[in-house]
């Protein structure tokens, strides 16, 4: 455990999305994925309750929220990079 109570485990989420010949990649990394879960959920709930959503009803998180803005809000908990 570190001074913030997180375990030593690290995680990487590497996502590649393609549409035809065009692809985009985003990599998120951090320490203790369970410690990131709570801030992620709190951020999502806060955005829903304060009306900061792009759509209503049933939709994916990527459609409901502005993804880059959402990830920036979690910057204290994970590192996000978009490799060229």
C-alpha positions in Angstrom: 0.0 0.0 0.0 1.1 3.5 -0.7 0.4 6.7 1.3 -3.0 7.0 -0.3 -4.0 3.4 0.6 -3.7 2.1 -3.0 -2.3 -1.4 -3.7 0.9 -1.7 -5.7 -0.9 -3.2 -8.7 -1.0 -1.2 -11.9 -3.3 -1.4 -14.9 -3.4 -0.5 -18.5 -6.5 0.0 -20.7 -5.4 0.1 -24.4 -8.3 0.9 -26.8 -8.2 1.0 -30.6 -11.2 2.1 -32.6 -11.4 1.8 -36.3 -13.8 3.1 -39.0 -12.6 1.9 -42.4 -9.0 2.8 -42.7 -9.0 5.4 -40.0 -8.0 4.4 -36.5 -7.7 6.1 -33.1 -5.9 4.8 -30.0 -6.2 5.8 -26.4 -4.2 4.3 -23.5 -5.1 4.8 -19.8 -2.8 3.7 -17.0 -2.9 3.9 -13.3 -2.4 2.3 -10.0 -5.0 0.2 -8.2 -7.9 0.0 -10.6 -10.3 -0.4 -7.7 -9.2 2.9 -6.3 -10.0 4.5 -9.6 -13.5 3.0 -9.7 -15.0 5.2 -7.0 -13.9 8.5 -8.5 -15.1 7.4 -11.9 -18.6 6.6 -10.6 -18.8 9.8 -8.5 -17.8 11.8 -11.6 -20.4 10.1 -13.7 -23.2 10.5 -11.1 -22.3 14.2 -10.6 -22.5 14.9 -14.3 -25.9 13.1 -14.5 -27.3 15.0 -11.5 -26.0 18.4 -12.7 -27.3 17.9 -16.3 -23.9 17.7 -17.9 -24.8 14.9 -20.4 -25.0 14.9 -24.2 -28.0 12.5 -24.4 -30.7 11.2 -22.1 -32.1 7.7 -21.8 -30.1 4.4 -22.2 -26.8 5.0 -23.9 -23.1 4.1 -23.5 -20.9 6.2 -21.3 -19.0 7.4 -24.4 -22.2 8.8 -25.9 -23.6 10.3 -22.7 -20.4 12.2 -21.7 -17.8 14.2 -23.5 -15.0 11.6 -23.3 -11.9 13.8 -23.3 -13.5 16.1 -20.7 -14.5 13.1 -18.6 -11.0 11.6 -18.7 -9.4 15.0 -17.8 -11.6 15.1 -14.7 -10.0 11.8 -13.6 -6.4 13.1 -14.2 -5.6 12.8 -10.5 -6.3 9.1 -10.6 -5.0 7.9 -14.0 -2.7 8.9 -16.9 -4.3 9.1 -20.4 -2.3 9.4 -23.6 -3.3 9.4 -27.2 -0.3 8.0 -29.1 0.3 9.3 -32.6 
